[in-house]
Amino acid sequence: MVEIDPIIRVALLRPCDSECYGLRTKSMFEALLEQGSNNMSENSSRIVVEEFDVINLKYPDENELGLYASFVIVGSLASAYDDHPWTEKLLDFIRRLHLENRRVLGVCFGHQIIARAMGGKVRKVPAGTQYGVRSTCLTDEGRKFFEDIEKESVSFIYTHGDEVIELPVGATSIGGNDIVPVHGMVFDGGNMVTLQGHPEFSTDPGELSLHAIADYNEKQPEYNWIGKEAFLENVNKTPTDSDVLIQRITTFLTKR
């Protein structure tokens, strides 16, 4: 009889070292997975998030990738279409994960850098940076990802200035809106999923990060910023479908 490892390991690849977001991502995803797993009675395993600073070229040992149930690439203040000293290794690592059929989730920048790695195209959003709760009109693939949800659209928290404008071969959009048509992708085989929105913001550490981001953006006049008060009122009072998304993500990331 083969023993099942009581620990489910999730590798979090962090391409951001900002105090307002990057350095908070581990705690946000720990909270997200704890919240999602509370509703999974059949899952008694302990979930451990291991963080890797990809800006400083820190990655899981290439001989130990099989220890991880999944990999998460989170957001960044960087743009996926720019070349940084650390970009090429991340692009190569994404391609390797895909070739090895590893389970991967990309969030915001993660969504965009995965698109670039796999042959898609990314650009700045012509309408400017998108802040707050946004609606996503679901495609058939989107409804399938959300396990045949009956709703035609779902709402989540977004904060991004770039977008995917051309899907990679083998990827299908889960939906979008008139301003940003691609809010996420599912790749053939279902082992690679991306989201433009931020499910991790709908946690207690995520709320703290939103306040820190608001403070940061108050000092960035070049941003298409709506103002701290308007932003926080929007994310705190506008209904979202984050509970559904968190549950779905937890299932995806922890499936053995």
N, C-alpha and C positions, 0 to 999 in steps of 0.2 A: 504494500500500500504506500503510495506516494504522499508524503506530508505536505500540506499547503502552508506556505510561509504566512505566519500571522500578521506580517507587516506588508502593507501595500505602499510602495515607494513611488512618488511622483517627482520627476526632475523638473525644476523651474529654472528656465534659462532667462536671465535678467539682462537685457540690453540697455539699462538705464541706471544711473547712480544718483538721480535727483532725490533730495530729501522729501519733496512733496509727493512723489509717487514711487520712484524706483526702489528706494530702500524700504518701502512699506509693502511691496508686493508679496513677499513670503507670508507675512502675517495675514494679509487679505485672503490669500488662497487657502491658508490653513483654516481660516474662519469659514470660508465658502464650503470647503470639503467637509468640515465638521457639521455645518448646517445641513448640507445635502445628505450626509450619511445618517443623520438622526432619523430620517424617514425611510431608511433601508434596513428593515429588521433582519434581512437575510445576510447582511454584511457585518460580521463581528470582528473583522480585522482592523488593526490600527493603521491609520493613514499617516504617512510621514512625507513631508515636503522637503526636498533637498535643493538648496539654491546654488546656482552657478553663475558667476559674474562673467558673462561672455565679453564684456568690454575689455576685460583684462585676460581674455582668452582662457577662462576657466570652464572646463567641460567635464561631463562624466567620463570615467575611464572607458576607453573604447572597447575594452575586453569585458566590461561589466554592464553594458547597455541592457542586457537581458534581465538585470535585477529590477528594472523600472517598469511599472505597469504602463506609464505614459510620460509624455514630455509636454511642458507648457512653455510657450514663448510669449512673454507679456509685452506691455506697451513700452514706449520710449519717447523721449523728447527728440530723438533723431528721426530722420526721414528714410524710408526704406529704399528710395531711389538714389540716395547719396552713397558715396563710397567712403567708408571710414577704415581705419587700420584693422578693425575687428570684423568688418562686414563679410569678407570673402570666406573666412572660416565658418561663420554662421550659415552662409548660403550653402556651403559644401556639406555642413552637418545636417541641414534640413533635407538635402537631397539623399544623403545616406539613410536618414530615418525613414524616408519614403520608400527607398529601394528595399530596405529591410522590413517593411510593413509594420513599423512601430506606430503606436497610437500617439498622435500629436494634436494639440490644441494651440491655435494661434489667436491672440487677443490684441486688437487694435494694431500697433506696429507689427505684432506677431502675424496677424492676418495679412498685412501688406508685404512683409518680408518673405513669407511663404509663397505668396503669389509671384513675387519677383524670382525667387529661387526656382520655381517650377515653370517659368516662362511667361508669366503674366506681366501686366504693366500697371504702374502706380504713378499718381500725379497729385499735385495740390488740388484741393476742392475749389473749383472756380468761385463758388458762392461764399467762400471763407470758412474759417474753423467752425465746426459744429459743436455746440455745447448743450448739455442738458438731456432731458428725456426726448427720444425720437421714436417715431413709429416705423416699423418694418412690415411692409406688405409681403406676406409669405408666398413663395413659389410652392409647387408640388413637393419639391425636394425639401423645402423648409418645413412644411407640414409633416413630412415623413420624419425629419430629424427630431421634431418635437413630438414624435410618436403619435402621429395622426391627430394633432390638436385640431379642434373644430373651428377655432378662430381664424379669420382671414388675415389679421395683422396682430403683431405683438409690439410692446414698447419696452425699451431698455434705456440705460444711461449711456450717453456717448460724450466723448471729448476728443476730437481729432481734426487735424487740418489736411490730411492726405486721404486718398481713396484708391481703391482698385478699379481700373477702368477697362481692363481686358483680362478675362479669365484664362488661367493656364489650361492646357489640354488635360482633360480628365477631371476637371472641376466643374461643379454646378452651383449656381447661386442659390442661397437659401431665401433671398428676398432683398428688398431695399425700399427706397422711396424716390420721389421726384428729384431730390437734390443729390443723393448718393445712391445710385441704383444697386450697388453690391454691398450688402451689409454682412456678408459671410459666404463661405463656400464649404461644400462637402466634396471630397475627392472620391473617385471610383474606388470601391472596396470599403469605404466608410472609415478608414483608419486615420484620416487626416481631416480635421474640421477647423474652420476659422470663423472668428466673430469680430466685426468692427466695434461692437459695443463692449462695455466693461461690466461683466457680471460681478466682478470682485468689489465694485463700489457699493453693492447692496449688502454689505456686511458692516459690523461695528467698526473694524479698522478702516473699512472703505469710506465710511462717513467722515472719519478724521482726515483721510487723504483728500476727500473732496474739499474740505475746509482749507487744507494746506494748498491745494491747487488753486483755489479761489484767491488766496493771499498772494500766491506766486503770479497769477495772471493780472492782478491789480498793478503789478510793476512792469508789465509787458505791453506797452502802448501799441506795438505793431500787431498785436493779436486782434482778431475780430471779437473782442471780448464784450460780453453783455453786461458785465458788472457783477460784483460779488453778491450783492443782495438779491438780484434777479436770478442769478444762477442757483444759489442755495434754495431760494423759494421754489424754483422749478424742480430741482431734484428731490426736495423734501415733500412737496405737496402733489406732484403729478403721479398718478397711479402707474405702476409698471407691472410687467409679467416676470419679474426677476426670480420669484420663487420657482416658477416653472423652469426657467433657464438654469438656475443653480442645481435643481434636481437632475436635470438632463445632463449637465456637465459632469456632475459627480458620478453618475452612472457610467458615462463615457470614459472618464479618467481612471476609474477604479475597477473596471471590468477586467477580469483575469483572462 
